Amino acid sequence: MKTRSMIFASIAGIILLSVLGVSLGSTAESNENKIRVAYFPNIGHAIPIVGMEKGFFESNVGNNTKIETRVFDSGPQAIESLFANSIDLAYVGPGPAINGFLNSENHNVKILAGAASGGASFIVHPESKINFVSDFVGKKIAAPQIGNTQDVSLRHYLSEHGLKTADKGGSVIVYNIPNPDIYTLFVKGDIDGAWVAEPWATILETELNGNRLFHEEELWPNQEFASVLLIANADYVEKHPGIISNFLDSHYQTVTWINQNPVDTRIVFNDFLNSHLGQSLSDDVVDVALSNLVITGDPLRDSIHSFAEKADALGYLGRNGYDLSGIFHYDTNHIKGENNT
């Protein structure tokens, strides 16, 4: 428990620095010769973590461009920083990517590539009796920040089965709180379940005896959906096409390396947690979490449109409908790495 609390405190500290606009090793350089990249300390963000730690991005982007990394805990936080021009690229879920595109001026947020498929699950507290969807009635369920990918998936799942959340006059209470707080409430028994991404799902399952009721991909066609995407500020992409091209080369190179080296990926990920947060996860947790993901450069375009339909039905995309035309910076026929799954 002490170890996990230290990890959470470290994550919170790094996130605070990121929100305040302080990067890991930032300088006062002009944005003309640097690229600022945001991602989460989650195994689903293995591409930026491994790619940065192994030096794939640094070697391809070039000696004249400084890479600054910033760590966040949720997609909406990253989108806010993208709007504030504090970052240039970000690895986020489809929910924040779609909202960023629709709410940015001139649709200035674009999807460059995929990063992961799957990797989210619903975990039931060991003392809660949730075995079927009907058991959700009257229960307290947690998901990360409202509007994030797991939140949309949870609320859509409830709606699809005729259940309403308490804020809509129903009986299912949904708490939208950061992943570390979900862990704390799970420990205390103050929630009945949580819809969370890896490695949090595996942590709740293996360390706190939670029951994995289902993997989210089981609810999707072909059991695949984009869970992490690489998005960018379109102005930066247009001004720095060479940097972006090299960055994408590194992105796809990292996809291939991860899929060929799962054990080494676990080592790199835990080394990252150790060096940046001061603690790591058990090998078993990381191995299971990684096995529950597909690391891919394919953005799984159909799942993006399907996710938007779900978010729109929940009222998350405004009252006037939505249009995702132009959300992909490149036509998917030209996106590399689609076969690196």
N, C-alpha and C positions, 0 to 999 in steps of 0.2 A: 504493500500500500504506500509506504514511504517513497519507494522508487518511482512509482507511477505519479505520485503527487509532485515529485521533483521535475519529472518530465513535463507535466502540465504547467507548472510554474515557469519553466524555461520557454515553453511554447508561447505562453502569454506574454512573457517579456519580449521575445522576438517580434511577436505580432504588434505589440505596443510601439516598438521602434519603427516598424514598417508603416503603421498608420500615421505616425508622426513624420513620415517622410525620410527616415534614417535607414539607409541600406546597410547590409553587411559589408563593410569596407568601402563605403562611398567616399567620393571626393567632390570638390567643387568644379569638376570638369564640365564643359559644355555638353549638351545632349547630342551634339553633332558627332562625337566620337565615343559614344557609349550606348549600350542597350540595357534597359532595365526590365528584368524578368521576375514575375511573381509565381509562386507555387505553394503547395501545402506540405506539411511534414507527414504525408500519408503515402502508403505504398502504391496507391493509385496514381500518384505523381512520380512514379519511378523514373520516367523518362528525364525530366529536368534534374532530379536528384542524382541519378546515375550519370547522366550526360555531363553535369557540372563536376561531379566528384572525379570522374574518370578523365576529364579534360577534353572530351569530344567537342564540346561547344567552343572552348577556348582555342583549340587547335584549328578549327574550321573558320571561326569568325574573323580571326586575324589579330596580329599584334597591335594594330592601330585602333581597335575597338575594345573598350573596356566593358565587361559584362558585370552588371550589378544584380544581385539576387535579393529578393524580398520574400519573406515567409508570412503567409496568412493562414487563417483557420476556416475561412468561408469565402465562397464565390462573391457574394454581394460586397464584401470588404474590398476584394480585388477590383471589382467593377467601379466602385467609388474612386479608387486610386487611379484607374484608367481614365475616368472622366476628369479627374483633377490633374491629369498629365504627370502623375508621379511615377507611372510605370508605362512601358511600351508594349510588352507582351505578358500574357498570363495563361496559366493552366487552370481551367475552371470546369465545372459541370455544365450540362446543357441549359439548365435553368438560368443561371447568371449570364451565360453567353447569349441566349435569346433576349433576355431583358436588356442586356447591354446594347445589343444591336438595335432593338426597337426604341430605346429611350435615349440613345446618343444622337447628337446633332448630325444630321445628314447620314445617319446609319454608319457612324464612324468606327464601330466595332465589328470586326470580321473574323470568321472562323478560318484558320489557316490549315489545320490538320486535326486528326484524331490523336488521342493519347492512350485511352483505355476503354475497354468495354466491360460491363458488369461490375462486380465488386461491391454490391450493396446487399444488405440482408435485413430481415426483421428478426430481432432477438427478443425472446420472452424471458422475463424475470423468473428464476426458479420457483418462487413462491406464488406466482400468478398462474391462473388456470386459463390460458389462451391456447386452444388447440384448433379452433375453427374460426372463420371470420365472424360468426355470430357471437363469439366470446368477447369481441371488442367492445360490446355495449357496456357502458359505465366504466371503462378502463382509462388509465392515464398513460398516454403514449408520448414519447419524445422523438423529436427530429431536430436537426440543426436549424440554423437561421431561416426564418420564414422566406419562402420564395426560392430557397436553394433546391437542389435536385432531389434530395431525399424527402424534403417537405412536400414537394409537388407529388411525388410518387405515393407517399403515404395518404395524402388527402384525396388523390384520385382513386386509390384503392378503396378507401372508405366509401366514397361517393358511388363508385361502381357497384358496391354491394348494399346500397340503400342506407348507409349510415351517415349521420351528420355529426360534425364536431360541435363542441359546446358553444363556440362563438357563433354558430349558425342555428342554434336552438336544439342541437342534438345532445347526446349523452357521452360522446367520446371526447375526452379532454386531451388536447394536444399542447405539449410544451415545446416551444421553439427556443432552444438553448444550445450553446457551444458544446462540441463533443466532450471536452473535459468535464463539463457540468452534467452531461448525460451519464458519464461514468460514475460521478459522485452520487447522483440520485439513484442509480442502479445499485450501488453499494448499500445505500440506506434503505432500499426497498420502497422508495417513494414513487416509483413508476412501475408500470406493469410490463412495458416493453419499449423498444426503440428501433427506429428505422435508420440505420447508420451505414456508412461506407467503411471499407477496410483501411487500416487494420482494426478499427474500433469494433466492428462486428465480431471478429475473432477474439479480441481482448475480452469482450463481454461474455462470449461463449466459453472460452477456455479458462480464464482467470476468475470469473464470477459465476460460473456454472449456469450461464444462460442457455436457453434452448433456441437453436436456429430454426424458426418455423418455416422459413423459405428463403431462397436466394431470389433477389428481384428479377434476375434474367429469366427465371422460370415463368414470369408473367408476360414476357415479350416474344414476338415472333422470332423464330430461329434462335431463341435464347441469347440474343445479343442486343445491346443498346449502348450508345455512346455515354460513358459516365465521366470521362475527362476529355476536354478539348483544348487545343492551343488556339488562343484568340489574340488579336492584335489591334492596336490603334492604327486605323487605315492610313492616316496621314503619315505616320512613321514608316509604314510599309512603302508608301509611294515615294517618300524622300530617300529611303535607304534600301532599294531593291537588292543590292549586292549583299548587304548584311543579312537581310531576310533569307535570301537564297542559301547563303552559307549556314545560317541558323537551321533552316529546314533540312539541309543535308545532314547536319549533326543530329537533328531530331530523329530522322529515319535510320541513321547509323546506330543510334542508341536503341531504337526498337529492335533491330536485328540482334544487337549484342545481348540485350536483356533476355530475349527468347532463346538464345543459344547458351546463356550462362545464368540459369536461375539461382544456383547456389552462390555464385559470386555476386549476383544482384542483391541477395540477402545480406551478404557481408558488407557491401558498399552502403546499403540502406542503413544498417545498424551502425556502421562507422560514421555516417552522416549524423544520426541521432546522438551518438557519443560526442562528436566534435562540436556540434552546434547546440545540443540541448543538455549535454552532460550525462545522459543515460541512454540505454538502448532497450529494445524489446527482446524477448526470448527468441531463439532460432525457430522454435516450433510455431510461434505466433506469426512470424514473418513468412515462413514457408507456407503455412496454410492460407494466410491472407493473399500472398502472391498467386497461389494456385487457384484462388477464387476470382482472379482477374484475367483478362486477355489484353496484353499490351499490344497496341496496334496503331498505325498511322492513319487508318481508315476512319473518317469521321462518322461513318454509318448514317449517311444523310437521311434516310427514311425515318430513323429513330428520332432525329432532330425535329422533323415535321410532326411526328406523332407526339413527341413531348410537348411541342407548342400547343397542339390541340388540347392536351390535358391541362396545361397551365391556363389556357384561355377559358376552358370550361369552369375552372375554379375562380375566374375573375381576375387572374394575375396579369393579364395582358391588356387591360383597359376595356373601355366600353365600346370602342369603335372598331373592334376587330383588329386583325394584324396581317401583315404581309412580310414574309421572310425572303422575298426576292432580293438577291444580292448579299445574303448573309455569308455565303461562302466566297472568300476572296479569289480562290481558284476553282475552276470547274473540276468536279470530282474525277472526271476522266483523266485529268492531268496530275492528280495527287499521287505521289510516290508512296511506297511503303504499304500499299493495301494488301499485299500478299505476305507481309511480314508478321503474320499472326500465328 
